[in-house]
Amino acid sequence: MRFSRIGNNIQFILLAYSIKQIALKSNTKALINKLETFVSSIPKKRKETLNELANFIKVYQKDKSVLNLIFVCTHNSRRSQLAQCFLNLAFFHYDVHDFTVDSAGTEVTETNPTIINALLDLGLAIKTNKNGPNPKYQIEAIPHQYYYSKKIDDKIVEEKSMVAIMVCDDADKNCPILPNHVHRFSLTYQDPKVYDNTPQELEMYVKKALEIGSEMLYLSQQLTIS
């Protein structure tokens, strides 16, 4: 009787896990579909820049090994976190395993809470570890990925090829001199910080998330083209 009860508990846990995974995949697909509707509105000039970035990345992935991509902005709290999230989400959705995606800054702060609220508003489930002044967040649809503010010096691994994508002008100007194996590309976004403490704050952060998300979806599509 005891083993039967344990077996039933295990079956219940596995069923609950399966239901949760189905829900996560469904929410992810819905968000990807939503982002897809914004891809067509990306300006032609911006698509040209994204195509250039895709080709730039492909140059450093000639040997087909896993290439590290890292998004950089000053505080690693808003734009770089969004870019990391959405490119990871696109790669996970398209089952792409040729890249690792991370983010960093020129100084450490924390992930802006409104960024998290914007992602929640778009339907992503997020776990939070709030120990300390720089909480770690995990988007449940993307396994083994944590989102928190970190310094670029801590993310550069010697002798491992990496593409650093600068998403703000300030980081591009003030980023420390990078080793030869770190290749830099500028893809800047306007900072949603200007809407902090205004009635439009969440709305404009969601809008920025959709902008960056649709561009990362487009970028992932270009990277999967032979």
C-alpha positions in Angstrom: 0.0 0.0 0.0 2.8 2.4 0.9 4.6 1.8 -2.4 1.4 2.2 -4.3 0.8 5.6 -2.6 4.4 6.7 -3.5 3.8 5.6 -7.1 0.6 7.6 -7.2 2.4 10.7 -5.8 5.2 10.4 -8.4 2.6 10.1 -11.2 0.8 13.2 -9.9 4.1 15.2 -9.7 5.0 14.1 -13.3 1.5 15.0 -14.5 1.6 18.4 -12.9 5.1 19.0 -14.4 3.9 18.0 -17.8 0.9 20.3 -17.6 3.1 23.1 -16.5 5.6 22.5 -19.4 2.7 22.5 -21.9 1.4 25.8 -20.5 4.9 27.3 -20.7 5.4 26.3 -24.3 1.9 27.6 -25.1 2.6 31.0 -23.6 6.0 31.1 -25.3 4.5 30.3 -28.7 1.8 33.0 -28.1 4.5 35.6 -27.4 6.6 34.5 -30.4 3.5 34.9 -32.6 2.8 38.3 -31.1 6.4 39.4 -31.8 6.2 38.0 -35.3 3.4 40.5 -36.0 5.8 43.4 -35.1 8.6 42.1 -37.4 7.0 43.6 -40.5 7.0 47.0 -38.9 10.8 47.1 -38.3 12.1 49.9 -40.5 14.1 48.9 -43.5 17.2 50.8 -42.3 17.0 48.9 -39.0 16.6 45.6 -40.7 19.8 46.4 -42.7 21.6 46.9 -39.4 20.3 43.6 -38.0 21.3 41.8 -41.2 24.8 43.3 -40.9 24.9 42.1 -37.3 23.8 38.6 -38.3 26.6 38.5 -41.0 29.1 39.9 -38.4 28.2 37.1 -36.0 28.4 34.4 -38.7 32.0 35.5 -39.5 33.1 34.5 -36.0 31.2 31.2 -36.1 33.0 29.7 -39.1 34.1 26.7 -37.2 30.5 25.9 -36.1 31.5 25.9 -32.5 29.2 27.5 -29.9 29.7 31.3 -30.0 29.1 33.5 -27.0 26.9 36.6 -27.6 26.8 39.2 -24.9 24.6 42.4 -24.8 26.2 45.3 -23.1 24.7 48.5 -21.6 25.9 50.7 -18.8 23.9 49.4 -15.9 22.9 46.0 -17.3 19.4 46.7 -16.0 17.0 47.3 -18.9 17.9 47.1 -22.6 20.6 44.5 -22.4 18.4 42.3 -20.2 15.6 42.5 -22.6 17.8 41.6 -25.6 19.3 38.7 -23.7 15.8 37.4 -22.7 14.3 37.7 -26.2 17.2 36.3 -28.2 17.3 33.3 -25.8 13.6 32.9 -26.1 13.8 32.9 -29.9 16.7 30.4 -29.9 14.8 28.2 -27.5 11.7 28.4 -29.6 13.6 27.6 -32.9 15.7 24.9 -31.1 19.0 26.7 -31.9 22.0 25.5 -30.0 24.9 27.3 -31.8 25.1 30.3 -29.3 25.1 31.2 -25.7 23.5 34.5 -24.9 24.2 36.7 -21.9 24.3 40.4 -20.9 26.5 42.7 -18.8 27.3 46.3 -18.0 30.2 48.6 -17.3 28.9 48.8 -13.7 26.7 46.6 -11.5 23.3 47.8 -10.4 20.2 45.5 -10.5 17.6 44.4 -13.1 15.0 47.2 -13.2 11.7 45.9 -11.6 9.6 47.4 -14.4 11.5 45.3 -16.9 10.3 42.2 -15.0 6.7 43.6 -14.8 6.8 44.2 -18.6 7.8 40.6 -19.2 5.1 39.4 -16.8 2.6 41.6 -18.7 3.6 39.8 -21.9 2.8 36.4 -20.4 6.2 35.1 -19.3 6.4 33.2 -16.0 9.3 34.4 -13.8 10.9 33.0 -10.6 12.6 35.5 -8.3 15.5 35.1 -5.8 15.5 38.4 -3.9 18.5 37.7 -1.7 20.6 40.8 -1.6 20.5 44.1 -3.5 20.9 42.5 -7.0 18.1 39.9 -7.3 18.3 37.0 -9.7 15.4 36.2 -12.0 14.7 33.1 -14.0 12.3 33.0 -16.9 10.7 29.6 -16.6 10.4 29.0 -20.4 14.2 29.4 -20.7 16.0 26.7 -18.7 19.4 27.4 -17.0 19.3 31.2 -17.6 19.4 33.8 -14.8 18.9 37.5 -15.2 20.7 39.9 -12.9 23.1 42.9 -13.3 26.8 42.0 -13.8 30.0 43.6 -15.0 31.4 42.8 -18.4 34.9 42.1 -16.9 33.3 39.1 -15.1 31.9 37.6 -18.3 34.9 37.7 -20.6 36.5 34.3 -20.8 40.0 34.3 -22.1 40.7 32.7 -25.4 36.9 32.1 -26.0 35.5 34.0 -29.0 32.7 36.4 -28.1 30.6 39.0 -29.8 29.8 42.0 -27.6 26.6 43.8 -28.8 26.5 47.4 -27.4 22.9 48.4 -26.9 23.5 51.9 -25.5 25.7 54.7 -26.7 27.2 55.2 -23.2 28.4 51.7 -22.9 29.8 51.8 -26.4 31.8 54.9 -25.4 32.8 53.9 -21.9 33.2 50.1 -22.3 36.8 49.1 -21.3 39.2 48.0 -23.9 38.3 44.5 -24.8 40.6 41.6 -25.6 41.2 40.7 -29.2 38.9 37.7 -29.0 35.9 39.9 -28.1 34.4 41.5 -31.2 32.2 44.6 -30.8 29.1 45.6 -32.7 26.8 48.6 -32.0 23.0 48.1 -31.9 21.7 50.9 -29.8 18.2 51.4 -28.3 16.6 54.4 -26.6 16.4 54.0 -22.9 12.9 53.5 -21.4 14.2 55.0 -18.2 12.9 58.4 -19.3 9.4 57.1 -18.5 10.3 56.1 -14.9 7.8 57.5 -12.3 5.3 58.5 -14.9 1.8 57.2 -15.6 3.1 55.7 -18.9 6.0 53.8 -17.3 4.7 50.2 -17.6 3.1 50.9 -21.0 6.4 52.3 -22.4 8.5 49.5 -21.0 6.2 46.9 -22.6 6.5 48.8 -25.9 10.3 48.7 -25.6 10.1 45.0 -24.8 8.1 44.4 -28.0 10.5 46.5 -30.0 13.6 44.7 -28.8 11.8 41.3 -28.8 10.7 41.6 -32.5 14.2 42.7 -33.5 15.8 39.7 -31.6 13.2 37.4 -33.3 14.2 38.8 -36.7 17.9 38.5 -35.8 17.5 34.8 -34.8 15.7 34.2 -38.1 18.7 35.7 -40.0 21.2 33.6 -38.1 19.4 30.4 -39.0 19.6 31.2 -42.7 22.5 29.4 -44.3 
